[in-house]
């Protein structure tokens, strides 16, 4: 037998948390915890329950709950249902969403989204990022798997921001920007992290926007230049020396403004969200994008063939 300790799930199918939430199935597990689809026996709604072990050294659910509560009522944010803790685990219950954008991109034949889908998603993600910044927090892990489409007919065209476990408050009690720490430690996901994050600098609002920029490039191209490199330091060096203007050839022309603006920002500067929003709006006009057009995944069946064949 190997010396590896087999990981056992915190909850099992059929378990009921606080006499209310009955576990239907496990739907995800990351470095920090597990996510389950559960039946809310009070409302009969299917919701999501996120748990972390009480023994885990890095407790992140407390931050998740704090940010989720602060963001209630804003677009692109899951509805908070409840939270609690016992001697075994901490948990938060929230609205369940549909497929995340990383999974949806992988279902595409070429692993890319169209310009139309990318621009409309980008606009929603920018709104979500502006929302979290407006309540004084940075997300610090902006990536495709942390955005998901709604799962109901009424929400399936709305993009939701997920996972606030790595968030950090960047304002103090007077709503002023806190001074940056000299060394902050790496946060985020290597593929989408900003150059600043790689240098262990305190992250600011612009770093969330750099991650969004990398996502948009990946959506349209299918990959980023450092996709195959696993080593964090190597990726950081490549990003630091890479001429980011080369990425603009894959994007609508207006994105020169987006790149120029995020390059101009530093830790203390508030991004001009309206300017960035206008990049999406102007690009949508250029490409004749209609807000109500089907998204790429709505156009195709599961095997990638069009749902409507034109004879």
N, C-alpha and C positions, 0 to 999 in steps of 0.2 A: 504493500500500500504506500502511496505517496504521502509525504509529510504535509501536503496542502490541507488546510482546513476547509471543508466544504461549506459554502455559504448557504445558510438556510434563510428563507424568507421570513420577514417579521410577522406577516399575516398569511392565512390560508383561506382558500375559497370556503365560504360558509360562515367564517368568523363574523361576529357582530361587534362593532366598536360603539361604546357608550349606549348600548341598547337601541341604537338607531341606524347605523350604517352597516349594511350587510355586504360582505365582499363577494363580488361576482367573478372577477378575474384580475390577474396582474397585467398591467399594460406597459410598464416600464420600470427601469431601475438604473440609476446613475451612480456616480461616485458617492453621492451624499444620501441616498435613500431609495425608496421604492414608491411606485404609483399604482394605485388600484382603481378599477372601475367598481363602484359600489352602488347599492340601491338604498336610497334614503327612505326608510320605512315610515317616516313621518309625512313626507310629501309625495312618495311613490316616484320620485324623479331619479334618473340615473345620474350620478355625479362622480367626481374624481376625489380620491383620498390619497394624500401624500404623507408618507411616514418616514421618520428617521429614528434610529435606535437611540435610546437615552444614553447608551454607553459610547456612542460615537464621539471621538475627540473633537471633530469639527462640526459644531451644531449650526445649521443654516436655516432651519425652519422658522426660527424666531424672526429673522430678517424678512423671510418670505411673507409671513403674516403681517408684519408691520407695514411693508410696502403695499401689499395687496389691499389692506384696509384703507390706507391713504389714497389709493387710486380708485376706490369704489365709485361707480357712477360715470366714470370716463369711458369713452369708446376704446375698443381694443383691449379691454381688461376683463378677465373672468370674474363672475360674481362670487363673492366670498360667502360660504355657507356656515362654516364653524371651525373651531380648532380646540385643541386640548392636549393633555399629556397625562401619562401615568408612569409607573416606575420602569416600564419596558420601552416605551416609545413616545415621541411627540408626533402630532399629526395636524394637518390642515385639510379641510374639505372645501372644494370649490366646484364651480360649473365645469362640466366635462366638454372638451372641444374635439374637433375632428382631426384629420391628418395634418402632421406638421409639414412645413415647406421643404425640408430635406427629403422626406419620404415622397412628397408629391413630385419633386424634381426628378427623383430616381425613376418614377413611373413613365417619364417622358422618353420617347424613342431615342432622341439624341442626347438626353440628359440635360437639356436646356429648356428654358421658357422663352416664349415669344417676347418681342419688345412690348406688345400690348399688355400681357400678363405681368411682366417685370415692372413696368411703369406704375400700373395700378396697385400692385403689391407694395412697391417701394414707397408710394405715397402714404399708404396705410401704416407701414412700418415707421416712417418718419413721424407721423402723427403720434404713434405710440411712444416713440423715443422722446418727443417733445413733452408728452404727458408726464412721463416719469421724471424728467428733468424739472418740470414745473412744480413738482412737490418736493424738490430738493434732493432727489436721489439719482445716481448713475446706475445703469443696469450692469455693465461690465462683463456681460457674456452674450453680446448680440451675435446670433448665428441662426441659420435656417431652422434648426430643430427647436429653437426657442420661440418660434412663431407657428401658429396653427390656425386653420380655417374653422369656423363654427361647424357644429355637427347637425344643426336643425335647419329646416327649410328657411326659417326666418333669419338665420345667422351664417349660413354656409358661404356667403360671399364677403363676410367680415373676417379680417385677419386679427388674431389675438396674440398679445405678447405674453410669454410664459416664463416661469422660473426666475424668481427674484432672490434666490439664495446667495448670489455673489454681489448683490447690490450694495452700495455704500452711500451714506448721506454726505453730500459735498457742501451743505450749508450749515451754519450754526443757528442758534435760537433766534438771532436777529435777521435770518434769511441772507446773511452775507456768506460769501464763499470762504470755506475753511482754508487756512494755509496748508499747502501740500507738505506731506512728510518727505524727508530727503530720500528715503528708500522705502518703497511700498510693497515689494514682492509681487510676483506675477499672478494675475487673475485673468481668467477667460479661457479661450480655446485657441490653440496655436494657429490654426489655419486663418482665423478671422481677426486675431489680435492686432492692435495698432503697433507701430514701431515703439511708441512710448511704453506700452505694456511690456514689450520684450526687454526694454531697458530698465524694467522695475521702477519706473517713475510713477508718481501719483497720477492716476487716471482722471481725466476731466470729461466734460460733456462732448468735446470733439472726438474723444477716443471711441465712444459709442457710434459716432457718425462715420469714422474710418471703417469700423466693422461693417456698417451698413453698405458703404461703398464697395468693399470687397465682396459682399453678398451679391450685389447687383451685377458685378462683373461675372461672378461665377454662374449666376442665373442665365446670363446671355451667352457665355462662352462654354460653359459646362465644366470649367476647371480654373484654378488659379495657378500662377507660375510655380508656386512652392508646394503644389498638391502632393507630390510624391515624397517630400522630405519630412521625416518624423522628428528630427532633432530640433528642439526649440531654439537653441542658439543659432544654428545654421539658418533657420527660417528668418529669424530676427535680422541677421546680417544681410540676407538676400533682400528683405523688404527695405532695409535702410539704404541700400545702394541702388535699388531698382528704380528705373525712371517710370514713375506712375503714369506719366502722360501716354506711355505706350498702351495703357489699358483703355484710353479714350477712343481708340479706333474701333472698339467693339461696342461702344455706347453711343446713344444719340448725341449729336454735336453739342447740345446745351450742357452736357455734363462737364465740359471744361470749366464752367462756372462753379459747379458743385466741388470739383477737385481743388480749384483755386481757393475757394472759400475755406474748406477744411484745412488746407495747407496753411492758411493765414491765422488760424486759431491757436491759442495757447490755453494753459490750464484755467486761467481766470476769465477768459473772454466768453461771453454768451454767444452761441451761434445765432446767425440770422436764419431762423427756421422758415420765415416767409420767403426769403431769397431761395432757399433750397427747395421749398414747395413749388416755387415758380419754375424751377428747372423741370420738375415732373409735369406741371401743367403745360408749359411751352412745348415740351417733347411730345406730350399727348396730342397737342394741336398739330404739330408737324407730321406725326404718324397717323393722324385721323383716328385716334383711339376713342372708342365710345365706352363710357363708364359701364354700361349694361351688357357689353359684349360678353360671351362666355369666356371663362378662364380656360387655359389650356387643358386642364384635367376634366373640364366639363364637356369638352369637344370630343373626347376620345373614350372608347371603352377600355376595360382593363388590359386588353392585349395590345393597346396602342393603335387600333384601327379606328378610323372616323366612325362616329355613330350614324352619320347621314352620308349615304353614298350618292354621289351625283352621277347619274348614268349619261 
